[in-house]
């Protein structure tokens, strides 16, 4: 009986940890689609406006390209070393 209670307690703890970790991510994803001029939860409408602004940013695109190049190079090096 004691093992069953501790198992339930562990399950409850794990569920609470997952909620603690994923709730902020869910809020960020939902607010990213907001149509307002500032971040608000819940958003007043749905829009892809902020994604358009980010992908038109030269700084963001340069950083994205550099990060992708580094990731690909690192993957190739890891595959060569690992094989």
C-alpha positions as CSV (number, residue, x, y, z in Angstrom):
1,X,0.0,0.0,0.0
2,X,2.8,2.4,0.9
3,X,4.4,1.9,-2.5
4,X,1.2,2.8,-4.3
5,X,0.9,6.1,-2.3
6,X,4.5,7.1,-3.0
7,X,3.9,6.3,-6.7
8,X,0.9,8.6,-6.8
9,X,2.8,11.3,-5.0
10,X,5.7,11.0,-7.4
11,X,3.2,11.2,-10.4
12,X,1.6,14.3,-8.9
13,X,5.0,15.9,-8.4
14,X,6.1,15.2,-12.0
15,X,2.8,16.6,-13.3
16,X,3.3,19.8,-11.3
17,X,6.9,20.1,-12.5
18,X,5.8,19.8,-16.2
19,X,3.1,22.4,-15.6
20,X,5.7,24.7,-14.1
21,X,8.0,24.2,-17.0
22,X,5.6,24.3,-19.9
23,X,3.0,26.9,-18.8
24,X,5.3,29.9,-19.5
25,X,6.1,28.4,-22.9
26,X,2.5,28.1,-23.8
27,X,1.8,31.7,-22.7
28,X,4.7,32.9,-24.9
29,X,3.5,31.0,-27.9
30,X,-0.1,32.2,-27.5
31,X,1.0,35.9,-27.1
32,X,3.3,35.6,-30.1
33,X,0.2,35.5,-32.3
34,X,-1.3,38.6,-30.7
35,X,-2.3,41.5,-32.9
36,X,-1.9,44.2,-30.4
37,X,1.0,46.7,-30.2
38,X,2.2,45.2,-27.0
39,X,2.2,41.7,-25.4
40,X,-1.1,41.0,-23.7
41,X,-2.5,37.8,-22.4
42,X,-5.0,36.7,-23.6
43,X,-4.3,38.4,-27.0
44,X,-7.0,40.6,-28.4
45,X,-6.8,39.1,-31.9
46,X,-4.7,36.7,-34.0
47,X,-2.0,37.9,-36.3
48,X,1.3,36.9,-37.9
49,X,2.5,40.6,-37.7
50,X,5.2,40.0,-35.2
51,X,6.7,37.1,-37.2
52,X,6.8,39.3,-40.2
53,X,8.7,42.0,-38.3
54,X,11.2,39.5,-36.9
55,X,11.9,37.8,-40.3
56,X,12.3,41.2,-42.0
57,X,15.0,42.2,-39.4
58,X,18.5,42.1,-41.0
59,X,20.0,41.5,-37.6
60,X,17.8,38.5,-36.9
61,X,18.4,37.0,-40.3
62,X,22.1,37.4,-40.1
63,X,22.2,35.8,-36.7
64,X,19.9,32.9,-37.9
65,X,22.2,32.2,-40.8
66,X,25.4,32.2,-38.7
67,X,23.7,29.9,-36.1
68,X,22.6,27.5,-38.8
69,X,26.0,27.4,-40.4
70,X,27.6,26.7,-37.0
71,X,25.0,23.9,-36.3
72,X,25.6,22.3,-39.6
73,X,29.4,22.5,-39.3
74,X,29.2,21.1,-35.8
75,X,27.0,18.2,-36.9
76,X,29.4,17.3,-39.7
77,X,32.4,17.4,-37.4
78,X,30.5,15.2,-34.8
79,X,29.6,12.7,-37.4
80,X,33.2,12.5,-38.7
81,X,34.5,12.0,-35.1
82,X,31.8,9.6,-34.2
83,X,32.2,7.3,-37.2
